[in-house]
Amino acid sequence: MTSTIETRPSLVQRLRGLSAEAVGFALIGASGVVVNFGLFWILNNAVGLASLRSNIAATVVAIATNYLGYRYWLYRDRDAASRKREITLFLLFSGIGMLIETGTLGFTQYVLGLDTSFERLGGKFLGLAIATVFRFVSYRTWVFKAMPELEDPAVVQEAELLLAAEERPALAN
């Protein structure tokens, strides 16, 4: 009987993978931030929509653009067997992130009295930073789940041979 040694990625390898994922998340997130802040600024200052309503509208549009980037670029290799579940969880966690962002903006504007255009942008930025950390952890943990990795190809091959051997007597009958 052949002994197999379990090979797992080292901590350094896992951190490299996480940092590459964080960079991809940041790139997609940066495009969402541009959409989010640009639309917020237009709706709040050019259109005259209230800041919290502007924030919600801008965040919803950014959520849609970010989903496309996450699903079809960053997490394209992740399990997509259940898109309904994925989209539901993505919208749930994105909605919680939007509440975090909007709540922070509302707090800075209405409780702290920071109500100039630039102060509202600062409150929005702070809320977005907090919500981004929440979204990163939520998306990678629950929404875009990693496919299970095969620990050792030799073990997989041995299991396939055993399954094939069990099927042969049934075929003979």
Secondary structure, DSSP 8 states (H G I E B T S, - for coil): ----------HHHHHHHHHHHHHHHHHHHHHHHHHHHHHHHIIIIII---HHHHHHHHHHHHHHHHHHHIIIIITTTS--S-HHHHHHHHHHHHHHHHHHHHHHHHIIIIIS---SHHHHHHHHHHHHHHHHHHHHHHIIIIIS------S-HHHHHHHHHHHHHHHHHHHH-
